[in-house]
Amino acid sequence: MRDGTMTIGVIAPASRIPPDLPSRITALAARLYPARTPEIRFHPHCFSTDGHFAGSDDERAAAFQEMADDPAIDALWFARGGYGSCRIVDKITISAEARRKIYLGYSDMGSVHALLYRNGVERIAHGPMPADLSRPGGEAAVARSLAFLVEGRPDTLEPTLSPGVPSAAFNMTILSHLIGTPWEPDLTGHVLMLEEVSEYMYRIDRALFHITSAPSIRRIAGLRLGRCSDIPANDPDFGQNETDIARHWCQRAGIPFLGRADIGHDADNRIVPFGLWRGSGS
């Protein structure tokens, strides 16, 4: 930080963002922190178009590398989810400067979180992104992330977090696809929190079968289930809800099911640091 003012870099490893989002985010930050407004720098690639993505794989990876290696930037805030971050993880180098930063995002950003965490980066968190401003009630979600980044406020965190117990949070589908790859993180002894959106109940069942069957995941301290929202109707009806499914697969795998977590694809999404959080000022 320079003169106590945080500089936040925003990149889009997956999908692009609308051109009006930066002005809306900076206006909110100025209103919330009038005395020391954080400088929020949106990388130009966030508005690029390459099919589904915010620029080509090489462009998105280069944008990540540029901001991660910039000593003037204190935190990297991922702009939005969508899809595409898995396509760049093999193109990223984790430098000494990159290890110093805070990283915040969720959903598809789980692939980048996994890469960072596997490489020993210590300040990673699952939480709201700038694009959440467009959700109903999204201003509160974005304000929560700013309070976490700028102030390190503990009231922004998921309430079941326990001191001394490492944690991690992922979108369920993203973690399922990471298992068995070179980027799967070691979650031994962690409380693992999972959330999902827009997946059929049978796909939630299949993802939890895969996750809980992995020998590496069976070493976690326990599993908490976040919100599973916008679930399409099964035909025929699946006959179980997401809690039933999580409890079933945890029991089969010998993993403690610890109940629900206050995370999900919505404005109430609370922040989950990876590992044992060192704090924004460390």
Secondary structure, DSSP 8 states (H G I E B T S, - for coil): -BTTB-EEEEE-SSS---TTHHHHHHHHHHHH-SSS--EEEE-GGGG--BTTBSS-HHHHHHHHHHHHT-TT--EEEE---SS-GGGTGGG----HHHHHSEEEE-GGGHHHHHHHHHTT---EEE---GGGGGSTTHHHHHHHHHIIIII--GGGB-TT--TTS-EEEEEHHHHHHHTTSTT----TT-EEEEEEES--HHHHHHHHHHHHHSTTGGGSSEEEEEEEES----SS--S--HHHHHHHHHHHHT--EEEE-S-SSSTT--BEESBS---TT-
